[in-house]
Each structure stands twice: as C-alpha cells, then as structure tokens.
Amino acid sequence: MYSSIMVIIVAALLSLASTALKPFQNKNVETEKRLDILKSVGRAADVASANDKHQYVGNEFSKVIAQQLVVNRKGDAVEGVDPFTVDLKIELAKPQAEQNLPVFVANLADGSTKYILPLQGRGLWGPIWGYISLNDDFNTVYGASFAHKGETPGLGAEIATPDFQQQFKGKQIYKNSRFVSISVVKGGADSSNPHAVDAVSGGTITSQGLEEMIKDCLMGYQEFFNKNKKAKP
C-alpha cells in the first residue's frame, strides 16, 4: 500500500512538473527553430553574446524573414496553414499530393532575397535536419544549417559544424537546367565541381543520409522553383 501511494504521488508530481514546464519547453523549441533558420542566411553570429537569447533571436527573425508561406508539390500556395508549425517529417510521410511544404523568404541588408527551405532526413543513429537557403535564381546555395539528434561526436556530428556547412555556399542544385542536387563525396569532392562537397571523414552513413535528405526535400519544391523563375522579370 505504501509503495502504491508513493508511486501515485511521484507520478502526480511529475505530471504537474511536466505541465508547468511545457510552455518553457515550447519556447525553447521555437527559439531553436528560428535560430536554425537564421543560421542558413548567416544571421546568428551574435547570439552567444546576447543577454536574452529568446529576445535576440525573435528580433532578428522578425527583421530578416519578410514572408512565410506553404506550398504544395505543384508549386501553388496553400492557404490556412502556418508555415512555422508545419512538421516536415509528418508531411514527407504523406502522399505527395497532400504534402505541405514551408518556405521562408528572407530580405537581407544588401537588398537581396533568399529562399529558405527546411530539410528532414536520417543519419546513422537518428534524425538529422536543417535548412538550406537559395539565391533568387533558385539554383545557387547561399547558406546551410544542419543539426542532428544523436550522431557520433567527431564523426557524423560534424555536419553541425560551421566548417562543414560553409562548403555548401555557392554550390548549385541544377546542371544544364536539370535538377542534380548536391553530392556529398566520400574521400573529397573535386573543388571545381559546383554540385559536390566533401563528406565527413569517418561519417559515411551520416554523409549519405545528408545527401539523400537534401535531394529528397528539394525535389518537392521543383514546381515552386519553376513557377518563380518564370515569374521573374
């Protein structure tokens, strides 16, 4: 009886603690998501020195992100869906005709416009994800930000480092108007190849997962790219 009572009390206390902490947990998740989006356009350098991380990230996000929208695989806008709350993992599990794909449009201080697209995939030990930003030619990569849940430190976890992510800047996802995505090459990519980067040394499976993630996710935006290219003056 004593054990049963203690279990009930402990369970009740844990439930209350979880409920009380939920708003703080949600706030942290939202801030990290905004931060990852900002990283893809190089706008998170000062976050470490900010007095209030949540406020800093929120202010930067409001200044940089000019538009948020959801599109389908036909490239048409989907109304009534909040882009920030879309769970890409859930969307990619749906039939293609039912998928909702978020797009974040950034206006930078130099007057340029970047299109930020979410990525979701799988590494060696668990999920990997990130954001990739494209110039308004919908071909050239402006920046990238990757994260992971449980990749091996010093190996697959290197995808989350600035040095690895910097390789993607300036790479192109089309070759002679054909979508080829970006290859992550084991042993090192040819520096003259605009469609390839070096894989993580010792992180072959994570690198392969990253390559597949970029290709699979960007494939869903092909019609959106095509329509916006045609719409440009």
C-alpha positions in Angstrom: 0.0 0.0 0.0 2.8 2.4 0.9 4.6 1.7 -2.4 1.4 2.3 -4.3 0.8 5.6 -2.6 4.3 6.7 -3.3 4.1 5.8 -6.9 0.8 7.7 -7.3 2.3 10.8 -5.5 5.5 10.7 -7.6 3.5 10.3 -10.8 1.3 13.2 -9.9 4.3 15.4 -9.1 6.0 14.5 -12.4 2.8 15.2 -14.3 2.5 18.6 -12.6 6.1 19.5 -13.3 5.8 18.4 -17.0 2.6 20.6 -17.4 4.2 23.6 -15.7 7.4 23.3 -17.8 5.7 22.8 -21.1 5.4 26.5 -22.1 9.1 26.9 -21.4 10.0 23.8 -23.4 7.8 25.0 -26.3 9.5 28.4 -26.2 13.0 26.8 -26.4 12.0 24.7 -29.4 10.6 27.7 -31.2 13.7 29.7 -30.5 16.0 26.9 -31.7 13.9 26.6 -34.9 14.2 30.3 -35.6 17.9 30.2 -34.8 18.5 27.4 -37.3 16.6 29.3 -40.0 18.7 32.4 -39.3 21.9 30.4 -39.5 21.1 29.4 -43.0 21.5 33.1 -44.1 24.3 33.9 -41.7 22.3 35.9 -39.3 23.1 34.3 -35.9 26.7 35.2 -35.3 26.0 37.3 -32.2 23.5 35.0 -30.4 26.2 33.7 -28.0 26.8 37.2 -26.6 23.1 38.2 -26.3 21.7 38.9 -22.9 18.4 37.3 -23.8 18.7 34.6 -26.4 14.9 34.4 -27.0 14.5 38.1 -27.5 17.6 38.4 -29.7 16.5 35.5 -32.0 12.9 36.8 -32.1 14.0 40.3 -33.1 16.4 39.0 -35.8 13.8 36.7 -37.2 11.3 39.5 -37.4 13.8 41.7 -39.2 15.1 39.2 -41.6 12.1 37.0 -42.5 9.9 39.0 -44.7 7.4 36.3 -45.7 6.4 32.8 -44.6 4.3 30.6 -46.9 3.3 27.0 -47.5 3.3 25.5 -51.0 2.2 22.1 -52.4 4.3 20.0 -54.8 2.6 21.8 -57.7 4.2 25.0 -56.5 0.9 26.6 -55.5 0.4 28.5 -52.3 -1.6 26.7 -49.6 -3.8 28.9 -47.5 -4.8 28.4 -43.9 -1.6 26.6 -42.8 1.0 28.2 -40.5 4.4 27.5 -42.1 6.3 27.8 -38.8 4.2 25.0 -37.2 4.5 22.5 -40.2 6.2 19.3 -39.1 8.2 18.3 -42.2 8.7 14.7 -41.0 4.9 14.3 -40.9 4.4 15.9 -44.3 7.0 13.8 -46.0 5.2 10.6 -44.8 2.0 11.7 -46.6 1.2 11.0 -50.2 2.9 13.6 -52.4 -0.3 15.3 -53.4 -1.1 16.0 -49.8 2.2 17.4 -48.7 2.5 20.9 -47.3 6.0 22.4 -47.7 7.1 25.6 -45.9 9.1 28.4 -47.5 10.7 31.2 -45.5 11.6 34.3 -47.6 14.5 36.5 -46.2 15.3 40.0 -47.2 18.9 40.8 -46.3 20.5 44.2 -45.6 22.2 44.3 -49.1 18.7 44.2 -50.7 19.0 40.5 -51.8 16.2 38.0 -51.3 16.9 34.4 -50.2 14.5 31.4 -50.1 15.0 29.2 -47.0 13.7 25.6 -47.2 13.5 23.0 -44.4 15.2 19.6 -44.6 14.4 16.4 -42.8 16.2 13.1 -43.0 18.0 10.3 -41.2 21.6 9.8 -40.2 23.4 6.8 -38.7 21.8 6.9 -35.2 18.7 9.1 -35.6 17.1 12.0 -37.3 19.0 14.8 -39.0 17.5 18.1 -40.2 18.3 21.6 -41.2 17.7 24.5 -43.6 19.2 25.5 -46.9 18.9 28.9 -48.4 18.9 29.7 -52.1 19.5 32.9 -54.1 16.6 34.1 -56.1 17.9 32.2 -59.1 16.6 29.1 -57.3 19.8 27.4 -58.1 22.7 28.8 -56.1 23.0 27.9 -52.4 23.5 31.0 -50.2 23.9 29.0 -46.9 23.0 25.9 -45.0 22.4 24.9 -41.4 22.3 21.2 -40.3 21.6 19.6 -36.9 21.2 16.1 -35.5 19.9 14.2 -32.6 22.5 11.5 -31.9 25.3 11.3 -34.4 28.8 10.4 -33.2 30.9 13.3 -31.9 33.9 13.9 -34.1 32.4 11.9 -36.9 28.8 12.2 -38.1 28.2 15.1 -35.7 30.5 17.2 -37.8 27.6 18.0 -40.1 26.5 20.6 -37.4 29.8 22.5 -37.6 30.4 25.8 -39.5 33.3 24.4 -41.4 31.3 21.6 -42.9 28.2 23.8 -43.6 30.4 26.5 -45.2 31.2 24.1 -48.1 27.6 24.5 -49.4 27.8 28.2 -50.0 27.9 28.9 -53.8 27.1 25.3 -54.8 24.4 24.8 -57.4 21.5 22.3 -57.5 20.9 22.4 -61.3 23.2 21.3 -64.1 22.2 22.5 -67.6 18.6 23.1 -66.3 18.4 19.6 -64.8 18.0 19.1 -61.1 21.0 17.2 -59.7 21.0 18.4 -56.1 24.4 18.3 -54.2 26.6 15.3 -53.8 28.4 14.6 -50.5 31.5 12.8 -51.7 33.4 10.3 -49.6 37.2 10.9 -49.9 36.7 14.5 -51.0 34.9 16.3 -53.9 36.7 17.9 -56.8 37.0 21.6 -55.8 35.9 22.6 -59.3 32.7 20.7 -59.1 29.8 23.2 -58.3 27.5 20.3 -57.4 29.5 18.5 -54.7 31.1 18.9 -51.3 33.4 16.8 -49.1 31.8 14.1 -46.9 32.5 13.9 -43.2 35.7 11.8 -42.6 34.6 8.6 -40.9 30.9 9.6 -41.1 30.0 7.8 -44.3 26.4 6.8 -43.4 25.6 10.3 -41.9 27.0 11.9 -45.1 24.9 9.6 -47.3 21.9 10.5 -45.2 22.6 14.2 -45.6 22.9 13.9 -49.4 19.6 11.9 -49.6 17.9 14.4 -47.3 18.8 17.4 -49.5 17.9 15.7 -52.7 14.6 14.3 -51.5 13.4 17.5 -49.8 14.4 19.9 -52.6 12.7 17.6 -55.1 9.4 18.6 -53.6 10.0 22.3 -54.5 10.7 21.8 -58.2 7.4 23.3 -59.4 7.7 26.2 -57.0 11.2 26.9 -58.3 10.0 26.7 -61.9 7.0 29.0 -61.4 9.0 31.6 -59.6 11.7 31.5 -62.3 9.1 32.2 -64.9 7.5 34.9 -62.9 10.8 36.9 -62.6 11.1 39.9 -64.9 
